Structure formats: C-alpha cells, structure tokens
Amino acid sequence: MTELGGCVHRPPGGWSESSPALIERLDDLPLDRLGDLLADSEAAGSRIARRLVDEWADRTNRFDRPGEALFGARVGERLVGVCGLNVDPYAGDDRIGRVRHLYVLVSFRRRGVGRQLVARVIESARDRFDSLRLRTDNEAAARLYVAMGFRAGAERGEFTHILELGRRPG
C-alpha cells in the first residue's frame, strides 16, 4: 500500500526523463492533494479536475464498479496527474470501458506522465473490458490517444476514440 491508498505501478525498465512519475491506484480521492490539479485545470480553462472532484463528492462516480479504477501520477509527494477507468455509461454493455478525467499539470506535460496514466488504464482494462472508448476535443490529447493505439471514430457522438482490447478466451 502507498500513502495515497493504492498500488504502485513503476514503468517497465525503470525511471527515465520520459517516465518520471509513480502511477498509483487511488482508492480514495486525496482532496487535500488535489489543490494544484484543480487550480491548474481551472486556470487552463478546463473543468476536468473540477468534474472529478464534484462527481466524487456527490457519489456520482467513485470508480468502484467492477473493473473501474482511478489512478494518480505522483512525482515526489506531489500529485501531478489523474486518469480514470469506468464502465462506459453510453455503451449499454459492461464489457466496454471508458477513459475518464485524464488531466496532467501543465508544467508536467510532454514528459510522459499522460502516457503513463493512459498505459496504466489500458493495462487495468485488459482484465475486464473488450474495448475502451473516450471523448476528447483536445487536439494534444487526441494525438496521445492515437499514438497509444486508439483509432478516431464516433458513433452517434458518444465517443471520439476507441481501442479494441480483444476478447479473452473463456
């Protein structure tokens, strides 16, 4: 267990400039550690971190259904990013997951933190889901998702990107 209440995920091959963060599963939302993310997100004109906090507070989304998880990226004692995995509420199929609330502090972008978070979500999703979907209107995020194997494509506007994980036997 870590002090944030989750498992530590170290990137394969150890640490490098392109993999600076520890990725941890967050079993509780450390509101006292989210101040930087909230301020940064709102200053950048994004409501991602605010929606995460609000949904957690009103119990709309606690990432606690089977297969769901919330991950945090930590550098030292500082929480520098978050990304979640939900059952896709728009799919009507509990084998389809949804990437939610990816946000990395502006000062930590282009260092591989977002890639680490999304990789951890994909790794976790393979145990439960056949595909992952998401919606983004952020061009940089869209490029990241495509570089990680997602393909662009929308059905009825419910998602902008999808990643087929493949069905497991049995």
Phi, psi and omega per residue, in radians:
M1 nan 2.618 3.086
T2 -1.939 3.001 -3.116
E3 -1.178 -0.336 3.085
L4 -1.510 -0.047 3.056
G5 1.496 0.704 3.133
G6 -2.720 -3.004 3.139
C7 -1.614 2.543 3.119
V8 -1.590 2.364 3.074
H9 -2.105 2.015 3.084
R10 -1.734 2.414 3.137
P11 -1.108 2.551 3.109
P12 -0.995 2.484 3.076
G13 1.488 0.075 3.083
G14 1.531 -2.775 -3.000
W15 -1.706 2.591 3.034
S16 -2.737 3.038 3.102
E17 -1.034 -0.548 -3.123
S18 -1.500 -0.058 3.103
S19 -2.422 1.219 -2.984
P20 -1.484 -0.144 -2.940
A21 -1.979 2.688 2.905
L22 -1.547 2.278 3.104
I23 -1.787 2.165 -3.069
E24 -2.178 2.469 2.997
R25 -1.330 2.269 3.140
L26 -1.755 1.962 3.097
D27 -1.536 -0.216 3.063
D28 -2.455 2.610 3.135
L29 -1.562 1.968 -3.072
P30 -1.359 1.416 -3.044
L31 -0.958 -0.595 3.123
D32 -1.202 -0.302 -3.127
R33 -1.804 -0.001 -3.091
L34 -1.653 -0.019 -3.096
G35 -0.954 -0.809 -3.141
D36 -1.091 -0.762 -3.135
L37 -1.118 -0.756 3.127
L38 -1.084 -0.880 -3.113
A39 -1.089 -0.777 -3.116
D40 -1.108 -0.818 -3.131
S41 -1.052 -0.832 -3.106
E42 -1.196 -0.642 3.090
A43 -1.142 -0.525 3.133
A44 -1.485 0.013 3.131
G45 1.401 0.349 -3.136
S46 -1.919 2.504 3.089
R47 -1.848 0.217 -3.062
I48 -1.030 -0.926 -3.099
A49 -1.149 -0.668 3.119
R50 -1.103 -0.752 3.117
R51 -1.097 -0.714 3.101
L52 -1.006 -0.888 -3.119
V53 -1.106 -0.784 -3.124
D54 -1.127 -0.758 3.139
E55 -1.150 -0.615 3.092
W56 -1.170 -0.803 -3.087
A57 -1.108 -0.720 -3.122
D58 -1.572 0.125 3.066
R59 1.158 0.306 3.088
T60 -1.176 -0.651 -3.121
N61 -2.539 1.880 3.085
R62 -1.971 0.140 3.136
F63 0.934 0.757 -3.030
D64 -2.112 0.170 3.036
R65 -1.449 2.838 -3.135
P66 -0.929 2.206 3.123
G67 1.565 -0.228 -3.096
E68 -1.444 2.695 3.135
A69 -2.830 2.684 3.003
L70 -2.141 2.312 -3.122
F71 -2.079 2.556 3.054
G72 -2.117 2.580 3.051
A73 -1.863 2.211 -3.096
R74 -2.130 2.341 2.996
V75 -2.094 2.003 -2.987
G76 1.099 -2.249 3.105
E77 -1.707 0.075 -3.042
R78 -1.677 2.229 3.028
L79 -1.386 2.039 -3.029
V80 -1.968 -0.101 3.122
G81 -2.947 2.799 3.099
V82 -2.493 2.718 3.028
C83 -2.828 2.409 -3.099
G84 -2.096 2.887 3.110
L85 -2.300 2.127 3.090
N86 -2.154 2.831 2.825
V87 -1.163 2.326 -3.090
D88 -1.209 1.983 -3.088
P89 -1.205 -0.270 -3.098
Y90 -1.656 -0.184 -2.984
A91 -1.472 -0.527 -3.056
G92 1.228 0.385 -3.099
D93 -2.587 2.037 -3.075
D94 -1.301 0.067 3.047
R95 -1.669 0.051 3.113
I96 -1.945 2.139 -3.133
G97 -1.726 2.929 3.137
R98 -2.371 2.264 3.048
V99 -1.370 2.254 -3.046
R100 -2.312 2.530 2.911
H101 1.012 0.655 3.051
L102 -1.213 2.113 3.046
Y103 -2.586 2.312 3.088
V104 -2.203 2.382 3.081
L105 -0.873 2.416 -3.117
V106 -0.931 -0.719 -3.098
S107 -1.230 -0.173 3.122
F108 -1.938 0.110 3.119
R109 -1.322 2.750 3.138
R110 1.137 0.444 3.066
R111 -2.097 0.067 3.113
G112 1.637 0.024 -3.108
V113 -1.159 -0.814 3.108
G114 -1.054 -0.729 3.109
R115 -1.072 -0.755 3.119
Q116 -1.066 -0.777 -3.134
L117 -1.101 -0.830 -3.133
V118 -1.133 -0.689 3.097
A119 -1.048 -0.704 3.128
R120 -1.179 -0.670 3.074
V121 -1.095 -0.804 3.130
I122 -1.061 -0.795 3.127
E123 -1.008 -0.797 3.139
S124 -1.168 -0.668 -3.099
A125 -1.146 -0.546 -3.095
R126 -1.026 -0.447 -3.140
D127 -1.310 -0.264 -2.962
R128 -2.401 -0.513 -2.979
F129 -2.008 2.681 3.078
D130 -1.611 -0.420 3.097
S131 -2.690 2.809 3.086
L132 -2.148 2.431 3.082
R133 -2.228 2.845 3.094
L134 -2.800 2.919 3.043
R135 -2.268 2.259 3.036
T136 -2.541 2.559 2.987
D137 -2.036 0.187 3.127
N138 -1.617 2.057 -3.068
E139 -1.080 -0.704 3.131
A140 -1.131 -0.732 3.103
A141 -1.119 -0.730 3.133
A142 -1.041 -0.731 3.106
R143 -1.103 -0.712 3.103
L144 -1.057 -0.847 -3.115
Y145 -1.076 -0.755 3.126
V146 -1.105 -0.727 3.120
A147 -1.096 -0.419 -3.121
M148 -1.672 0.157 3.035
G149 1.845 -0.110 3.070
F150 -1.248 2.607 3.026
R151 -1.998 2.522 3.117
A152 -1.290 2.523 3.092
G153 2.803 2.318 -3.106
A154 -2.117 2.460 2.999
E155 -2.060 2.074 3.118
R156 0.922 0.439 3.068
G157 1.252 0.180 -3.088
E158 -1.398 -0.351 3.120
F159 -2.732 2.768 3.096
T160 -1.910 -0.347 -3.092
H161 -2.489 2.598 3.125
I162 -2.464 2.541 3.056
L163 -2.228 2.081 3.081
E164 -1.445 2.144 3.137
L165 -1.625 -0.307 3.141
G166 1.503 2.431 3.119
R167 -1.326 2.376 3.073
R168 -1.559 2.594 3.100
P169 -1.133 2.573 3.016
G170 1.176 nan nan
